[in-house]
Amino acid sequence: MKKKRKEFLFTSFFALGQTISMLQSKRKTRKAFSPDVINEYIDFLTSKITILECSENDVKSAFIFKDLNDIEDNIQYVISQKMKCKYIITNDVSGYSQHSKIEAINPNNVRLIKKII
């Protein structure tokens, strides 16, 4: 019998799409990754992280918040609440200031992330 994996790391389709886009793009210090390498990264990520689905209702729910300047953060918040997430790891910590049910952590704060995991 296959042992069920304890899920504690989640991402969204938005974040996965952004990651793929970055891997496809040439950067100052590296070439764009090939489709084969990108698929390897996707396989690795999806073996470690559960991808949360986003429904039409989730998108509509994101419009109830005061700050509509960054609707993407609001959508991320809505879908994170479906899984009762306590933390969001993001470069845009200020984008979650209106969401009191979740703590936003910058990925550069590795020590805090390790304590959470």
C-alpha positions as CSV (number, residue, x, y, z in Angstrom):
1,M,0.0,0.0,0.0
2,K,1.3,3.4,-1.0
3,K,2.0,5.7,2.0
4,K,0.0,8.9,1.9
5,R,2.1,12.0,1.7
6,K,1.5,14.6,4.4
7,E,0.8,17.8,2.5
8,F,2.1,21.0,4.0
9,L,3.6,22.9,1.0
10,F,1.1,24.2,-1.5
11,T,1.3,26.4,-4.6
12,S,-1.2,27.7,-7.1
13,F,-1.5,27.4,-10.8
14,F,-0.6,31.1,-10.9
15,A,2.7,30.6,-9.2
16,L,3.5,27.5,-11.3
17,G,2.8,29.4,-14.5
18,Q,5.0,32.3,-13.3
19,T,7.8,29.8,-12.5
20,I,7.5,28.2,-16.0
21,S,7.6,31.6,-17.6
22,M,10.8,32.6,-15.7
23,L,12.4,29.3,-16.7
24,Q,11.6,30.0,-20.4
25,S,13.0,33.4,-20.3
26,K,16.6,34.3,-20.8
27,R,18.2,36.1,-17.8
28,K,21.3,38.2,-17.5
29,T,23.3,35.3,-16.0
30,R,21.8,32.3,-17.9
31,K,20.1,31.1,-21.0
32,A,16.5,30.1,-21.2
33,F,15.9,26.5,-20.1
34,S,14.9,23.9,-22.7
35,P,11.4,22.4,-22.6
36,D,12.9,19.1,-21.4
37,V,14.6,20.8,-18.4
38,I,11.5,22.7,-17.6
39,N,9.5,19.5,-17.5
40,E,12.1,18.0,-15.1
41,Y,11.7,21.1,-12.8
42,I,7.9,20.7,-13.0
43,D,8.1,17.0,-12.1
44,F,10.3,17.8,-9.2
45,L,8.2,20.6,-7.9
46,T,4.9,18.7,-8.2
47,S,6.4,15.8,-6.3
48,K,7.1,18.1,-3.4
49,I,4.3,20.6,-3.5
50,T,0.6,20.3,-3.9
51,I,-0.9,22.5,-6.5
52,L,-4.1,24.2,-5.4
53,E,-6.9,24.6,-8.0
54,C,-8.5,28.0,-8.6
55,S,-12.2,28.2,-9.5
56,E,-14.3,31.0,-11.1
57,N,-15.8,31.5,-7.6
58,D,-12.4,31.9,-6.1
59,V,-11.6,34.7,-8.6
60,K,-14.9,36.4,-7.9
61,S,-14.3,36.1,-4.2
62,A,-11.0,38.0,-4.5
63,F,-12.9,41.2,-5.4
64,I,-14.4,41.6,-2.0
65,F,-11.2,42.9,-0.5
66,K,-10.5,46.6,-0.2
67,D,-7.2,46.5,-2.1
68,L,-8.0,45.7,-5.7
69,N,-4.6,46.9,-7.0
70,D,-3.1,43.5,-6.9
71,I,-6.0,41.1,-7.5
72,E,-3.5,38.2,-8.0
73,D,-2.5,38.4,-4.3
74,N,-6.2,38.4,-3.3
75,I,-6.8,35.3,-5.4
76,Q,-3.8,33.6,-3.9
77,Y,-5.2,34.4,-0.5
78,V,-8.6,33.0,-1.3
79,I,-7.3,29.7,-2.6
80,S,-4.9,29.4,0.4
81,Q,-7.8,29.7,2.8
82,K,-9.5,26.7,1.2
83,M,-6.6,24.6,2.6
84,K,-6.5,26.6,5.8
85,C,-2.9,27.7,5.1
86,K,-1.2,29.7,7.9
87,Y,1.6,31.2,5.8
88,I,2.2,32.4,2.3
89,I,5.8,32.6,1.1
90,T,6.0,35.6,-1.3
91,N,8.3,38.4,-2.5
92,D,5.3,40.7,-2.0
93,V,4.8,40.6,1.7
94,S,3.0,44.0,1.7
95,G,0.4,42.6,-0.7
96,Y,-1.0,40.5,2.1
97,S,-1.2,43.2,4.8
98,Q,-5.0,43.3,4.7
99,H,-5.3,39.5,5.1
100,S,-5.2,38.9,8.9
101,K,-5.8,35.1,8.7
102,I,-2.4,34.5,7.0
103,E,1.2,35.5,7.6
104,A,3.2,36.5,4.6
105,I,6.9,35.5,4.7
106,N,9.6,36.6,2.3
107,P,11.5,33.7,0.8
108,N,14.8,35.4,1.8
109,N,13.9,34.7,5.4
110,V,15.0,31.1,5.2
111,R,15.4,30.6,9.0
112,L,11.8,31.4,9.6
113,I,10.7,29.1,6.8
114,K,12.7,26.2,8.2
115,K,11.0,26.6,11.6
116,I,7.6,26.5,9.9
117,I,8.4,23.4,7.9
